[in-house]
Amino acid sequence: MPELPEVESVRRQLDPALRGRQVVKVWTDVQRRFHQPERLAGHTVIEVGRRGKFLICPLDGGLELVLHLGMTGVLHFGPADAYTRARLTLDDGRELVFRDVRRFGCLAVVDAGMYQALPTLARLGPEPLSEAFDPERFARDLAATRSPVKPYLLTQRPVAGVGNIYADEALWLARVHPASRRVGRRRALALHGAIREILEQAIAREGTTIRDYRMVDGESGQNATFLIAYGQEGRPCPRCGTPMRKITLGGRGSTFCPRCQRR
C-alpha cells in the first residue's frame, strides 16, 4: 500500500496539473469506497494537499476531494482500461484516470473538514514531518499503550502516514524490536528521529515501488534498492551481520534484526 512518501510524490506531480482546473465531467464505476463523486462536477481544484496517506484537494464552494490509493491505486493522465474506476475530465480537455486493480481505493467529495464518512482520516495522528509531531508527546503515547509498537504505529494514531515498509525501516534504524510493548523515553525519542529520517529519504527518492506504485507520470519510485529491513528476511543485517528475521504481528509481516533490535 502506498505510504506517506509515495502519496507525497504523487501529490507533488498532481498539484501543478490540477491546481486551478475545473472538473467538467465525472465518471465512476460502482465502488463501495466512493462517496458522492457526482458532487465534484463543475468545481475548481484550488490545490492538491496531503494528510497522511490521503490526498486532499480543496475545491471552490467549500468542498474537498479526498483520494486514497488503497493497495493498487494509480492516478495518471491517459487512456482508461478495464481497471479504471474513475475518470475526471478537466476544462482543458485532459482526463485524470483513477486505475485500481484491487478496488481498495477511495474517492470522496465532502464538505471541507467533514470526515465522518472517512473515519481513518478523522482519527489520524500528527504529520511526521511537521512540528505537531512532538517527540515528548510521541514518547508518552508509546508509554501509554500496551500494544506491540509496530502494530500501534500502523493504527495511524501516534503518527500519520507510516505503514508496513517505513515502520520496519524506522524500527531497525532506532534499534527497537517490532514486538516491544514497553518503549522507554530514550528509545521512543530515537524512533521519533528515525521515522523522520526514513520518510525524508524516501520522499527524496520519490517512494518505494514494490509492485504497483507509480507516480502520475508513470515512473517508479527509487527507494526500493535502499531498503534495509522491509523484505530483507534472511539477509545479513548491515550493522552486525546477523540474518534478518521475519515474524507476523497483527496480521502483518515484520522484518528485523534479532541482535540489534532486542525487546
Disulfide bonds with the S-S distance in Angstrom:
none
